[in-house]
Amino acid sequence: MTVEKPRFIADSMLGSLAKWLRMLGYDTEYARDLDDDSIAKLAAKEGRHILTRDRALASQPGATMVEGDNIDSQLRAVNVRYSLSLDEGAIRCSACNGALVDLPKEEATGVVPKGALENNDTFWKCAACGKAYWKGTHWLGIMDRLRKLNLA
């Protein structure tokens, strides 16, 4: 039996958390411009769990109050409720939540910095916004943080 990963919608106060959840491989919408009622309706329609710092919104079914002020405490709080883990094959665009698709190295020329092209063979791009990704030195920092949080 396969357990389906939770899908999230994060309120306007949790933009950084939304990005980190996407990097872990979780489909996470960021409701930057939606009011509480719209967030609740969208969550119900799309089967998403609400992540919020707003007490009124936290009273909605399927909502989680995220009280921490820094990303580590926020990730820990969500992990306690949803048992998060890194899924490298499901990483999403940190900017828009789009799915990442392979970007052949020859097509990455002119899209990624020269140093990234010289030092990497594997690239991805967002199918929605076109942003390019690769595992550069920043990836080491991301992985270090995730390991310290027992998420990788």
N, C-alpha and C positions, 0 to 999 in steps of 0.2 A: 504494500500500500504506500503510495506516494503522498507525502504531506505537502500541501500547497503553501508556498511562502506568502507571508502577509504582504499586502500592498498598503501603502500609507498615503496620507495627505497631511502635510505639516502647515500649521498656521503661519501668519506673517512674522512671528517672533522666532521662528525656528528654521531660517534659511540655511544656516551652516549645517544643522542636523540633517536637513534634506539632502544636501550635497554629500555628506558622509554616508548616509544610507544608500544613496545611488552608487557610491564607490564600493560599497559592500555587495552590491548586486540586487538591491531592493527597489522595486518600482515605487517611487516616491514623488508625488506631486507637491509643489510648493504653492500654497494658496496666498500669495503675496497680496493680491488685490480683492480677495473675497471676504464678505462679512460672515459672521458665525452661522447664520441660517443657510447661506449658500454652500459653506464648507460642509455642513451636516447633510444637506441634500446631495451634494456631489459624492460624499463618502458613501452614503446609502446606495446611490445609483450604481457606483463603480465597485462596491464591496471593499472599500478602503477603511483602514483604521485611522482615526484622527489622533494626531500628535499636537498637543497645544500647551501653551503657558497661560491660557485664559480659563479661569475657574468655571465660568458659565458654559463655555464650549466643552469643557472636560466632563460636564454632566451628561453629555450626549451618549447614547449607546455606542460602544466600540471605541470610546475616546480614552486616551491616556494623558494624564497631566504630567508634563515634563518640567520639573522645578529647577533643575540645575542651571547655573549661569554660564558654564563653560562646556565645550563640546565633549570632553571626556565624561563629565558627570551626566550629560544628556544621553550619550551613547550607552552608558552603564544603565541608566533608568529604562531605556527602551529595551536593552538586552535582557533585563530582569523579567520583563513582561513577555517578550517575544523570542527569546533564545536566538539571537542574531549570530550569523557566521558569514565569513567572507565566501562569496561564490564568484571566483574570477571569471568564469564563463558567462556570467550574467551582469557584469558591471555595466552601469548605465551612464549616459552623459551627465556629468556633474552640473552642467549648465542648464540643460532643458529636460532631462529625464528620458531622452530618446534612446533607442537601442543602438548599441555599437556594432558596426560591421567591419570586416577586414578591409584594410587599406593597403593594397600591394605597395611594396617599397618603391617601385618605379613610379607609382602614382603619387607618392608622398613628396617627391621632389617639388620644391617650390611651395609646399603646403606646411611642412615642418621646418624648424631651423636646421641649418647645415650640420651643426654638431649632433643633433638628434639623428639625422639621416646617416651620419658617419658611424655612430655608436650603437645603432639599433637596427634590427632586421624586421621587427614586427610592429605594425601600426594598425590603428583602428580609427574610424571616423563615425561621428554621430549620423545616423540615417535621417534625423530630423533637421538638425541645424548645421551639420557639416564640420563641426569642431573636430580637430585631429588629436589623437592620443597615442602615447607610447610610454614604455616603462623606463623613464629617465631617473635621474638622481632623486627627484621628488618622490618617486614610487618607494624608494627605500625608507624615507621618512614616514610615508603613509603606512607602510607595512610595520615599521617599528611601533608606531602608535597603536595599530590594531593588535599587534602581539601583546603589548603592555596591557591592553584592555581584554585580552583573551578572546579576541574576535577573529584571529587569523592563526 
